[in-house]
Amino acid sequence: MRKRLIGMTGLLVLAAGPALATVGGGDVTLPVKEAGNVVFSHDRHVADIGLKCQECHVKHYLDSKQHVKVTMAEMEKGKSCGACHDGKTAFSVHGDCNKCHQH
């Protein structure tokens, strides 16, 4: 009986998960003093491109409170934004700074 109850609870959590998730998440501003802030658009990545939340969370990002800053050199080696923005999957993080950084 206990195993059945745990299994049913798990199914409820899985079924409710998508309803509780915020699709899109809005814009996130990442402060970068030296180069200008970066505004990350969830809508652009989720709605326009069709990425699933799991493609970035928790693989590359956790959440805004637990986010770990990485350097541009680390991004160029495939960390953070550089995982997709490699010049093949999406435009490269190396090059035109104004594509991401706002002044």
C-alpha positions in Angstrom: 0.0 0.0 0.0 2.8 2.4 0.9 4.6 1.9 -2.4 1.4 2.5 -4.3 0.7 5.7 -2.3 4.3 7.0 -3.1 3.9 6.1 -6.7 0.6 7.9 -6.9 2.1 11.0 -5.2 4.9 10.9 -7.7 2.5 10.9 -10.6 0.6 13.9 -9.2 3.9 15.8 -8.8 4.8 15.0 -12.4 1.4 15.9 -13.7 1.3 19.2 -11.8 4.9 20.1 -12.7 4.2 21.6 -16.1 1.2 23.6 -14.7 3.4 25.1 -12.0 6.2 26.0 -14.3 6.5 29.5 -15.7 6.8 29.2 -19.5 9.1 31.9 -20.9 10.2 33.4 -17.6 10.5 36.9 -19.0 13.6 38.9 -19.5 16.6 38.5 -17.2 19.1 41.3 -16.9 22.7 40.1 -16.1 24.7 43.0 -14.8 28.2 43.4 -16.4 29.9 46.6 -15.3 32.8 46.4 -17.7 31.1 45.6 -20.9 27.4 46.6 -20.4 24.5 44.6 -19.1 23.2 41.6 -21.0 19.4 41.1 -21.3 18.5 37.5 -21.7 15.1 36.9 -23.3 13.4 33.7 -22.3 10.7 34.4 -25.0 13.3 34.6 -27.7 14.9 31.3 -26.6 11.8 29.4 -25.6 8.9 30.7 -27.7 10.7 31.8 -30.8 13.4 29.2 -31.1 11.5 26.4 -29.3 14.1 25.4 -26.6 12.8 23.3 -23.8 13.5 24.5 -20.2 15.5 21.4 -19.5 18.0 22.2 -22.3 19.4 25.0 -20.1 18.1 24.4 -16.6 19.9 22.8 -14.6 22.4 21.8 -17.3 23.9 25.3 -17.8 21.9 27.5 -15.4 20.3 27.0 -12.1 18.3 30.1 -11.2 19.1 33.8 -10.7 20.0 33.3 -7.0 22.3 30.4 -7.7 23.7 31.5 -11.0 27.5 31.3 -11.3 29.2 34.0 -13.3 31.6 32.9 -16.0 34.1 34.9 -18.0 34.0 35.4 -21.7 37.0 33.1 -22.0 35.0 30.4 -20.3 32.0 31.0 -22.6 34.3 30.8 -25.6 35.2 27.3 -24.3 31.6 26.2 -24.1 30.4 27.2 -20.7 27.2 29.1 -20.0 26.0 30.9 -23.1 28.9 29.5 -25.1 27.3 26.0 -24.9 25.0 27.0 -27.8 26.5 30.3 -28.9 29.5 28.6 -30.5 29.2 29.9 -34.0 27.6 26.6 -35.2 24.4 26.2 -33.1 23.9 30.0 -32.7 26.0 33.1 -33.3 29.3 33.0 -31.4 29.9 34.7 -28.1 33.2 35.8 -29.6 33.1 38.8 -31.8 30.3 41.4 -32.0 29.9 42.4 -28.3 26.9 44.6 -29.0 24.8 41.6 -29.9 24.5 40.8 -26.2 26.0 43.7 -24.2 24.0 46.9 -24.0 25.6 50.3 -23.2 
